[in-house]
Amino acid sequence: MTDDTRIEELIADLRRGPLAVRRAATAELGTCGEPAVEPLIAAMQVEENDVRWYAARALVQIGKPVIGPLLAAMRAADDRDFRRYATATLTGIGEPAIEPLIGVIESADPDLQPFAAMALCRIGEPAVEPLLRLMQSPDPKTQERAALLLWKMGEPGAGPLTEALEASRGAERSANNK
């Protein structure tokens, strides 16, 4: 457990330390856990891209506790660069971020949807099943968003998308023949 003063010192090192100091600060911040989440997100919102990159790396190391606060910060911020680095962070966290990102796609949040889509496509294979599940939504627009994401994902998503569409078409034919 690291105290708030130490976290602030480490964030200061991210801002102005030489490369070795920045790397060491990133590693230590990554081990601080939840107490470092809000200060790191705050640093990502006001700093230049170099600091954002180091802060994002530390947040990826922290993992799952980052997801909710980061999505909330993305909703509140208009800074496209911050959102890009936040998206990279969610991508780096990977599988634990999938369901919250699916929630963004499902809700059709116009501000976050492009960033959630990019993260899901980059996460790749682990996001396929949740997107296939989203295709079963009663909302045609949600189905369409899920299908487009699977298609954009490339090889990991296109095959399962094709299979799902063929199975759906086969089920439709069976229902029409009755």
N, C-alpha and C positions, 0 to 999 in steps of 0.2 A: 504494500500500500504506500503510495506516494502522496505527500501532502500538497495542498494547493500552491504553496510557495515554490516547491520544487517543480511542479508542472509548469508554472509561469516562467521559471528559469530555463527549463528545457525548451519551451516555446520561443523564448528570447534567443536561445542558441539556434533554433531553426531559422530565425530572421537574419542573423548576422554572423553566425559562426563560420569558420572555414569548413570545407567539405567533411573532414573527419569528425568534427564536432557536430555538424548537422546529422550525419549518419548515426552517431552515437546517441544523440538526442532523440532521433526517430525511433531507434530500437528501445530506448528506455521508456519513451512515451507509450509505445506499443504494449509494454508490460504493466502500465499503470491501470489499465482497465477503465471502468465507468467514470471515475473521477476526472479522467482526461478528455472524455468525449466532448462535453460542451466547450471547454477552452480550445480544443483543436478545431471544432466546427467554427467557432468564433474567429479563430485565426484564418481559417480558409475563406471566410467571408470578407475580410478586410485587407488581406495581404496580396502581394504579387504572386504570380504563378509558381515561382520556385518554392516559396513557403507553402503554397497550396499542395504542391506535389509531395513534399515531406510530410505534411500533416495528413494527407490522404494515405500515405504508406503506413503511418502510425495507426490511423483509424482502421485500416484493413487488418492490422495485427490484432486490434482489440476485438474486431468481429461483430457478432450478433447485437451486442448492446448499442451499437452505433446506428443501426438501421432506422428505428423510429425517429430519434432526434434529427438524423440527417435528412430524412424525407420531410419532416416538419420544417427544417431550415430551408430546404429547396422550395417548398410551397411559399414561404415567406419572402424569399429573395428573388429579385429580378436579374441579378448578375449572371449572365450566361456563362462566363468563365467559371464562377463558383459552381454552377450547376453541372458543368462538364466534369470538373474534378470530383464532385460529389457522385456523379454517375460512374466514373472510373473507380471510386471507392466501393460503391455497391457491387460493381462487377467483380472487383477483387475479393470482396467478402463471399461472393458466389452463392452457393445453394441456400444458405439461411436467408438471403435477400429475395429469393424467388417469390414466395407468397405475398410479401408486401408489394413487390413490383407488379405482380398479377393483379392485386387490388387496385393499383393505379390504372392499369389498362382497363379493368372491369368498370371502374367508375368514370372512365373517359375524362379524367382530369386534364383539361386542355394545356395547362402549364407544364405538367410533369410527364404527360404521356410520351412525348418524343424521347425523353431521357430514360424513362422506364423501358421503352421499347428497345433502345440502343443497349441498355444493360442486359436485358433478357437475351437479345441476340448474341451478345458477346459471352454470356454465361454458357449458352449453347445447350448441349444435350440434357443437362439436368432440368432445364426449363421446358422441355418438349411435353412431358406428361401433363404438367399444369396447364399449358396452353391448349393441349388437346381437350382437357376437361373444360376449359373456358369455351371451346367450340360447341359444347353442349348447352350453353346458356340459352334461355328462351328469347333473349334479345338478339335479333339479327345483326345489329351493329357490333355487338360484342363478339359474336361469332366471326364476323368479317375481320375485326381487329386481330383476333387470335390467329385466324388463317393467314393473314398478311404477315404477321410476325413469324409464324412457322416458315413461310415461304422465304422471307428475308434472311432467316437464319441460315439458309443454304442447306447443305447436305444433312446436318443433324435433324432439321425440321421438315424438309421437303418430302422425304420418303414417308414419314408418319402422317403428314398432311394428306398426301395422295391416298394412302391406305384408308384413312378416316373418311375421306370424301367418297372413295369407292364403296366402303362399307355402308355409308349413309345412302348412297344411290341404290345399292342392293336392297337395303331395308325398305326404301321407298317403293321400289319395284314390287317387292313381296306384298307390301300393304295394298298397292293398287291392283294386284292380281286376285285379291280376296273378294 
